[in-house]
């Protein structure tokens, strides 16, 4: 079997096949998924929720995607990597499809996500302080004094957080 055949299984041959791929502006779902770094199931899901337009169907029922589907798929992945939800990504894509500029809208989304992360960090730091107080408390307690069958003295409610 030559290394450029689609049935080749070794990692080296898969790499050679990927570089030998002749792109003609059309892709089937497996090709789109592979080049977009997702699974075919993910591509179908993105279609079902309106992130990707339904593709042309060939006579045999296969999906055939145009080159813009790959760019859109990359944008979806980039949006997710930036912390945007699929609904937020869909809104941006809808605005783009309508010919609107999206920089201001996207900037507001990113700012809101930054604020959310700041709140999460604050909450995590508070939780860390409480856990540190529990750890300090555990170091000072005598296990022989732990005789309540319904409670552990380490997890008492009278913790002072420092």
C-alpha positions as CSV (number, residue, x, y, z in Angstrom):
1,X,0.0,0.0,0.0
2,X,1.5,3.4,-0.9
3,X,1.7,6.1,1.7
4,X,-0.6,8.4,-0.2
5,X,-3.6,6.0,-0.2
6,X,-6.4,6.9,2.1
7,X,-6.4,3.4,3.7
8,X,-2.9,3.8,5.0
9,X,-2.8,3.4,8.8
10,X,0.6,4.4,10.1
11,X,1.2,7.9,11.5
12,X,3.9,8.6,8.9
13,X,1.6,7.6,6.1
14,X,-1.3,9.6,7.5
15,X,1.0,12.7,7.5
16,X,2.0,12.0,3.9
17,X,-1.6,11.6,2.9
18,X,-2.6,14.9,4.5
19,X,0.1,16.7,2.6
20,X,-0.9,14.9,-0.7
21,X,-4.5,16.0,-0.3
22,X,-5.6,17.8,-3.5
23,X,-8.1,20.4,-2.5
24,X,-10.5,21.5,-5.2
25,X,-12.8,23.8,-3.2
26,X,-15.1,20.9,-2.1
27,X,-14.8,18.6,0.8
28,X,-16.8,15.7,2.2
29,X,-17.6,15.7,6.0
30,X,-14.6,13.6,7.0
31,X,-12.2,15.9,5.1
32,X,-13.7,19.0,6.6
33,X,-13.6,17.5,10.1
34,X,-10.0,16.4,9.7
35,X,-8.8,19.8,8.3
36,X,-10.9,21.6,11.0
37,X,-9.5,19.5,13.9
38,X,-12.9,18.2,14.9
39,X,-15.0,15.1,14.4
40,X,-17.6,14.5,11.7
41,X,-20.1,14.3,14.6
42,X,-19.1,17.8,15.7
43,X,-19.6,19.1,12.1
44,X,-23.1,17.6,12.1
45,X,-23.8,19.1,15.4
46,X,-22.7,22.6,14.3
47,X,-25.0,22.2,11.3
48,X,-27.9,21.2,13.5
49,X,-27.5,24.3,15.7
50,X,-27.0,26.7,12.8
51,X,-23.3,27.4,13.1
52,X,-22.6,25.8,9.7
53,X,-24.9,26.1,6.8
54,X,-26.4,22.9,5.5
55,X,-24.1,21.6,2.7
56,X,-24.9,20.5,-0.7
57,X,-26.0,16.9,-0.9
58,X,-24.6,14.7,-3.6
59,X,-26.7,12.1,-5.4
60,X,-25.4,9.4,-3.0
61,X,-26.4,11.5,0.0
62,X,-22.9,12.6,0.9
63,X,-22.4,16.1,2.3
64,X,-20.2,18.3,0.1
65,X,-18.8,21.4,1.7
66,X,-17.4,24.5,0.0
67,X,-14.2,26.2,1.1
68,X,-16.0,28.8,3.3
69,X,-17.1,26.0,5.6
70,X,-13.5,25.3,6.7
71,X,-12.9,29.0,7.5
72,X,-16.2,29.1,9.4
73,X,-15.2,25.9,11.3
74,X,-11.9,27.5,12.3
75,X,-13.7,30.6,13.5
76,X,-16.0,28.5,15.6
77,X,-13.0,26.8,17.2
78,X,-11.2,30.1,17.7
79,X,-14.3,31.5,19.4
80,X,-14.5,28.6,21.7
81,X,-10.9,28.9,22.6
82,X,-11.5,32.5,23.5
83,X,-14.2,31.3,25.9
84,X,-17.3,32.3,23.9
85,X,-20.3,30.1,24.0
86,X,-21.7,28.5,20.8
87,X,-24.7,30.8,21.1
88,X,-22.4,33.9,21.2
89,X,-20.5,32.5,18.3
90,X,-23.7,31.9,16.4
91,X,-24.8,35.6,17.0
92,X,-21.4,36.8,15.7
93,X,-21.8,34.6,12.6
94,X,-25.4,35.7,12.0
95,X,-24.3,39.3,12.2
96,X,-21.4,38.6,9.7
97,X,-23.9,36.8,7.4
98,X,-26.1,39.9,7.5
99,X,-23.1,42.1,6.5
100,X,-22.7,43.7,9.9
101,X,-19.4,44.6,11.5
102,X,-18.9,42.7,14.7
103,X,-15.8,44.1,16.4
104,X,-17.7,46.2,18.9
105,X,-20.1,43.4,19.7
106,X,-17.3,40.9,20.1
107,X,-15.3,43.3,22.2
108,X,-18.2,43.6,24.6
109,X,-18.5,39.8,24.8
110,X,-14.8,39.4,25.5
111,X,-15.0,42.1,28.2
112,X,-18.0,40.4,29.9
113,X,-16.0,37.1,29.9
114,X,-13.0,38.9,31.5
115,X,-15.3,40.2,34.2
116,X,-16.7,36.7,34.7
117,X,-13.2,35.3,35.1
118,X,-12.3,37.9,37.6
119,X,-15.4,36.9,39.7
120,X,-14.4,33.3,39.4
121,X,-10.9,34.0,40.5
122,X,-12.2,35.9,43.5
123,X,-14.5,33.0,44.4
124,X,-11.6,30.5,44.0
125,X,-9.3,32.6,46.2
126,X,-12.0,32.7,48.9
127,X,-12.4,28.9,48.7
128,X,-8.7,28.5,48.9
129,X,-8.6,30.6,52.0
130,X,-11.3,28.4,53.6
131,X,-9.5,25.2,52.7
132,X,-6.2,26.6,54.0
133,X,-7.9,27.4,57.3
134,X,-9.2,23.8,57.4
135,X,-5.7,22.5,56.8
136,X,-4.3,24.6,59.5
137,X,-7.0,23.5,61.9
138,X,-6.4,19.8,61.0
139,X,-2.8,20.2,62.0
140,X,-3.7,21.4,65.5
141,X,-6.4,18.9,66.4
142,X,-5.9,15.6,68.3
143,X,-7.4,12.7,66.5
144,X,-8.2,11.1,69.9
145,X,-10.7,13.9,70.5
146,X,-12.7,13.0,67.4
147,X,-15.4,11.0,69.0
148,X,-18.6,12.5,67.4
149,X,-20.0,9.8,65.1
150,X,-21.8,12.4,63.0
151,X,-19.2,15.0,62.4
152,X,-15.5,15.5,61.8
153,X,-13.9,18.2,64.0
154,X,-11.7,19.4,61.0
155,X,-14.8,20.5,59.2
156,X,-16.3,22.5,62.1
157,X,-18.2,25.7,61.2
158,X,-16.3,28.0,63.5
159,X,-13.3,28.6,61.1
160,X,-11.5,31.9,61.1
161,X,-10.0,32.6,57.7
162,X,-6.7,34.5,57.7
